[in-house]
Amino acid sequence: MINNNYNIELRRLNLMKPVDIPHLRNVQMIVKDRVDSHTYDPTVWEHMKKLRKESDLVDDLSKLREGTKATGVPDILAPKVQVELKYSKKMGRNVPYLKIYRQNEKNTYQKALFYVHGGAYYGGCAKDTLPFLRLLATKFEGVIYSIDYGLAPEYPYPLGVEDCLSVLIEEANHYTQVSLGGDSAGAAIALGASQLCQNMGICSIYKHVLFYPTVVHGSDHQGPLWNDHLIPINPGQRTVLHNNYLQFKQLDKIMTKYYLNGQDYDLSSPILSPLKADPLMFKKILVLTGEFDPFRLQDEAFAQKVGIAGCEAKYIRYGGLAHAFLNYVGQVPAVEDALDECANELN
């Protein structure tokens, strides 16, 4: 699976350094464009080119959950990486989670990453994270905990956030450095848990590692956070990009509906919408997003808000990638580079 072209591209990406991007102030930004800039990665394009203007997104929970299942993700061979299934009983919960770590002589680590999977709040599971978290575990000098929080609508907000707190209470006091991470909706849950974790005195959070997070509910879909015309792209692929944005505007409404499950909460709450939070809560963040991800513009707004507040904000944008690019682990070199960047930040 790993060939010479993969390794050459991975080395090229590894060598890229921060650049000055005028529209993102106070943010260390790295743009890792493809050689053929502003075009989809060929592997990603094979999936994206099937999108039609008439979206196939139907508000049917069973079909939506089926759509969150990653297919064709290769198993990553990491023979020294151990995976243990555990349960947290804290806060009256019974939360399953995976402990993922690389065996060493003493098996004593001082660093931990608590990871929250994506899936639009209603889908996904901790097992889905194993292909890329196993690879991350070969690079990270610490232990990774992947949390299997309760899914909406059966377990609506704020139960998923509280599940994360349960695991943090169970495990965080074993480490001197605790970081939080997640992808997509999981990253939003992680940011909500981070605020509560620090305000409740559970532990301090060292860094937040966020893969293509969604950071706001109830946003204006005609506003600047959803304007795909701001995204440069090869003219022959713009229709597909636009169709992807149309699909995600529908998804944004659907996932908020299931996440709240009829509860009348204020969508501007900082726990629900981290973009509305006091940015000083997030002292150090790393945000990694694809060039053509419909959440890209809100990710950039979030990174800039944290950076302007005087916190440490780093933003890496990968050329040619769309949403959920971690599912291309072992297939697209940029994914392994993203995991390298994550490990470098945490080590």
Disulfide bonds with the S-S distance in Angstrom:
none
